[in-house]
Structure formats: structure tokens, C-alpha cells
Amino acid sequence: MFRDLLNQKKITAYRLAKRSGVPYATISDLCCGKTKIEKCTAETVYRLAKALDMTMEEMLKGRMDACANEMCENERRAAE
């Protein structure tokens, strides 16, 4: 999900790290799913959102929407 956002914004994890001041390791963990954006500090979410020209709410809502879509898809598959 986070990697998709970077692709959509046409930015690499390295460039986002430089632009936001968030460690590359944190961004890498977000991209590979090792860390969830909801577990990041407010400051980290703020820095990432600002660097991606988004609001914190947009960033978090995007993640929540993806989770909801995934849950719906899993429920649909279970019903089949």
C-alpha cells in the first residue's frame, strides 16, 4: 500500500527520506509492510504527508480505506 502511494506520487523511498527527514529504514519498513503507518508517531506521519503534499488525514484515511477494501474482499472470498 505505501509503496503504491510512492509510485503514484512518482517518488522513491530514498528521495522521500531525504525530503521528509524520516529515516530511510522507517520508509523501507512501511513499503514492505513491516511497519504500519498507524503505528508511526504523529511527527513521522506529518513529515511524510508534508513531503508527499498530502494531509495527515488523507494519508491515514487512504490506509484505512485500503484495509476496509481488503476486509470486504476477504469476506467476499469466504462467502464463495
N, C-alpha and C positions, 0 to 999 in steps of 0.2 A: 504494500500500500504506500509506504513512504517513498519507496524507490519510484513508484508510478508518479507520485507528485513531483519528484525531481525531474523525471523525464518530461512531464507535462510542462514544467517551468523551464526546461532546457538548461539545467544546471547540474554540474557534477557534485558529488559529495565533497570532494576536495575544495571546490570553489565555494560551496555553501559554508564549509568550516571556516574558510578564510574570511568570507563576507560577514558571517554571523558572530564569529568569536567562540562558537561552540566547538569543543574538541572533535576532531575527525573520528575518533573512536566511538563517540556517542552517536554521531550521524551514521556511521557504519553499522552500529548495533540496531539503530532504528530501521535502516534499509533491509537488514537481513532478518528482522523480526525478533531479535534477541531482547530488545527493549521496546516498550510501547510508549507512544507519545504521552499517554495519560499518566505514566509513571515519572515523567520528567518534571523538573521544577518549573514553576511559573516563569522564572527568568529565562530558562532554556527555551521554553515554548515561545516566549516573547521574542527572543533573539532570532529564532528560526523563522517565525512568522514575519517579522520585520524584514529579514533578508530575502524572503520569498514574496514580499509585497502582499501579504495576507494579514488578516486579523487573527488573533489567538482563537477567537470563536470559530472562524472559518476552518482553521487547521484542526481544531478538536472536533468540530461538527463533521468534517469530512471523514475523520476516523470513526466517529460514532455511526455515521451513515453506512460506511463500509461494513462495520460489524453487524448492523441490523440487516443489511442485504445478505451477508454471509449466513446469518441465523435463519433468515427466510429460505434461503437456498437449501440449507441443511434440513429444515423442516419439510420442504417440498420433496426432497430426495427420500426422506424417511417415510413419507406418505405413499410413495410409489411402490 
